[in-house]
Amino acid sequence: MKRLIAVLVMVVSVFGTRVFAEEGSTNAASAATSPSAASTNQIKLTVIKVDSEEIDGENARGTNAVDGNPETFWHTQWQDASPECPHEIILQLAKPASIKGFTYLPRQDEEENGTIKDYEFYVSDDGKDFGKPVKKGEFDGGKNKKTVTFEQPVKCAFVKLRAVSEINGQAWTSAAEITVVPAE
């Protein structure tokens, strides 16, 4: 009986892996990555720094923004303090790459607290000097994924998303997923 169960488990595992591979599921690929990094459009991102994250009232660490799971999210501190905007998250690419934009997925639960309104997006070769933003703008409301493209592709090793304001004028920032769009 134990052998039969073991064989069934193995068959289900192989079949499940094949289904995910055929669908090209990003979540399937990211499930095998560490909690602090996820594969996004073939570019692995790792959280280097966030200016604020909520770890007492809920699990809203910065690493949630790149874990490949849209049900988790990064949220700035709200339990014992609510630092004002702007807020930022710095991400490192697994290896330097040319990118032509980024995506931002707001939190996907029933709340909209922390949804970014005004943003600035920066790139860097060393993770220290980010210079001027390569893109500034304003996101529309709603839970849909927002894709931002640049005028020209840029090569970088680090990116920084800076949330200048929140959709309802509150102090917080949140993100379910942040990815970069590779240049082709």
C-alpha positions as CSV (number, residue, x, y, z in Angstrom):
1,M,0.0,0.0,0.0
2,K,2.8,2.4,0.9
3,R,4.5,1.7,-2.5
4,L,1.2,2.4,-4.3
5,I,0.8,5.7,-2.5
6,A,4.5,6.6,-3.3
7,V,4.0,5.9,-7.0
8,L,0.8,7.9,-7.1
9,V,2.5,10.9,-5.4
10,M,5.4,10.7,-7.9
11,V,3.0,10.5,-10.9
12,V,1.0,13.5,-9.6
13,S,4.2,15.4,-9.0
14,V,5.5,14.8,-12.5
15,F,2.2,15.5,-14.1
16,G,1.7,18.7,-12.1
17,T,5.2,19.9,-13.0
18,R,4.6,19.2,-16.7
19,V,1.3,21.1,-16.7
20,F,2.9,24.1,-15.1
21,A,5.8,24.0,-17.5
22,E,3.4,23.8,-20.5
23,E,1.4,26.8,-19.2
24,G,4.5,28.8,-18.7
25,S,3.3,29.8,-15.2
26,T,5.4,32.4,-13.5
27,N,4.0,31.3,-10.2
28,A,5.2,27.7,-10.8
29,A,8.7,29.0,-11.5
30,S,8.8,31.3,-8.6
31,A,7.5,28.7,-6.2
32,A,10.9,27.1,-6.4
33,T,12.8,30.3,-5.6
34,S,13.7,31.7,-2.2
35,P,11.2,34.0,-0.5
36,S,13.3,37.0,-1.3
37,A,13.5,36.5,-5.0
38,A,11.3,35.5,-7.9
39,S,11.8,34.9,-11.6
40,T,10.0,37.6,-13.5
41,N,10.0,37.4,-17.3
42,Q,13.3,35.6,-17.1
43,I,14.9,38.2,-14.9
44,K,15.3,37.2,-11.2
45,L,14.9,40.1,-8.7
46,T,16.1,40.3,-5.2
47,V,15.0,42.9,-2.6
48,I,18.0,44.9,-1.4
49,K,16.3,47.5,0.7
50,V,12.9,48.9,1.6
51,D,12.5,52.1,3.6
52,S,9.7,50.6,5.6
53,E,7.8,47.3,6.0
54,E,5.1,46.0,8.3
55,I,6.3,42.9,10.1
56,D,4.3,43.1,13.4
57,G,0.7,43.7,12.3
58,E,1.0,41.3,9.3
59,N,3.5,39.6,7.1
60,A,4.0,42.5,4.7
61,R,7.8,42.3,4.1
62,G,9.4,43.9,1.1
63,T,10.3,40.4,-0.2
64,N,6.6,39.8,-0.8
65,A,6.8,42.2,-3.8
66,V,9.0,39.8,-5.7
67,D,7.8,36.4,-4.5
68,G,5.7,35.6,-7.6
69,N,2.6,35.3,-5.4
70,P,0.0,38.0,-6.1
71,E,-1.8,37.1,-2.9
72,T,1.1,38.3,-0.7
73,F,2.2,42.0,-0.7
74,W,4.7,44.4,0.7
75,H,3.2,47.1,2.9
76,T,4.9,49.9,4.7
77,Q,4.7,50.1,8.5
78,W,1.3,50.9,9.9
79,Q,1.2,49.2,13.3
80,D,3.3,51.3,15.6
81,A,4.1,54.1,13.2
82,S,3.0,55.3,9.7
83,P,6.0,56.9,8.1
84,E,4.9,59.3,5.4
85,C,5.5,59.0,1.6
86,P,7.7,58.9,-0.3
87,H,8.6,55.2,0.2
88,E,11.0,53.1,-1.9
89,I,12.0,49.6,-2.7
90,I,15.4,48.7,-4.2
91,L,15.7,45.5,-6.3
92,Q,18.8,43.8,-7.7
93,L,18.6,42.0,-11.0
94,A,20.3,38.6,-11.0
95,K,22.7,39.9,-13.6
96,P,22.8,43.2,-15.4
97,A,20.2,43.4,-18.2
98,S,18.6,45.8,-20.6
99,I,15.0,46.6,-19.6
100,K,12.3,48.5,-21.3
101,G,10.0,49.0,-18.4
102,F,8.4,47.6,-15.3
103,T,5.1,46.3,-13.9
104,Y,3.3,47.1,-10.7
105,L,0.5,44.9,-9.4
106,P,-1.4,46.5,-6.5
107,R,-2.4,44.4,-3.5
108,Q,-5.1,41.9,-4.6
109,D,-7.2,41.7,-1.4
110,E,-10.3,43.8,-0.7
111,E,-8.3,46.7,0.6
112,E,-6.5,49.4,-1.4
113,N,-4.4,50.9,1.4
114,G,-1.0,51.7,0.0
115,T,-1.8,51.6,-3.6
116,I,0.7,53.8,-5.4
117,K,-0.6,56.9,-7.2
118,D,2.5,59.0,-8.2
119,Y,5.7,57.1,-8.8
120,E,9.3,57.5,-9.9
121,F,11.4,54.7,-11.3
122,Y,15.2,54.7,-11.2
123,V,18.0,52.4,-12.5
124,S,21.6,52.0,-11.3
125,D,24.7,50.0,-12.1
126,D,26.0,49.9,-8.5
127,G,22.9,50.1,-6.3
128,K,24.1,53.4,-4.8
129,D,23.9,56.1,-7.5
130,F,20.5,56.1,-9.1
131,G,20.7,59.6,-10.6
132,K,17.5,61.0,-12.1
133,P,14.4,58.9,-12.6
134,V,14.1,57.2,-16.0
135,K,10.3,57.4,-15.7
136,K,7.8,59.4,-13.6
137,G,4.1,59.1,-13.7
138,E,0.8,58.4,-12.1
139,F,-1.0,55.1,-11.9
140,D,-4.7,54.8,-12.4
141,G,-6.7,53.3,-9.6
142,G,-7.9,49.7,-9.6
143,K,-6.4,46.2,-9.0
144,N,-5.1,45.5,-12.5
145,K,-1.4,45.2,-13.3
146,K,0.1,48.4,-14.5
147,T,2.8,48.2,-17.2
148,V,5.2,51.2,-17.7
149,T,7.6,51.4,-20.6
150,F,10.5,53.7,-21.2
151,E,11.4,55.8,-24.2
152,Q,14.6,53.8,-24.7
153,P,15.7,50.5,-23.1
154,V,18.3,50.9,-20.3
155,K,20.9,48.5,-19.0
156,C,21.1,48.2,-15.3
157,A,21.9,45.9,-12.3
158,F,19.5,47.6,-9.8
159,V,16.1,49.3,-9.9
160,K,14.3,51.5,-7.5
161,L,10.6,52.2,-7.4
162,R,9.8,55.3,-5.4
163,A,6.2,55.8,-4.3
164,V,5.7,59.6,-4.1
165,S,2.0,59.4,-3.1
166,E,-0.8,56.9,-2.2
167,I,-4.1,56.7,-4.1
168,N,-6.1,58.1,-1.1
169,G,-3.5,60.5,0.1
170,Q,-2.5,58.2,3.0
171,A,1.0,57.5,4.4
172,W,1.4,54.0,3.1
173,T,2.8,52.1,0.1
174,S,2.0,48.5,-0.9
175,A,2.7,46.2,-3.9
176,A,1.7,42.7,-4.6
177,E,4.3,42.2,-7.3
178,I,6.9,44.3,-9.0
179,T,8.7,43.0,-12.1
180,V,10.9,44.4,-14.9
181,V,10.2,44.1,-18.6
182,P,13.2,42.9,-20.5
183,A,14.3,44.6,-23.7
184,E,14.0,42.2,-26.6
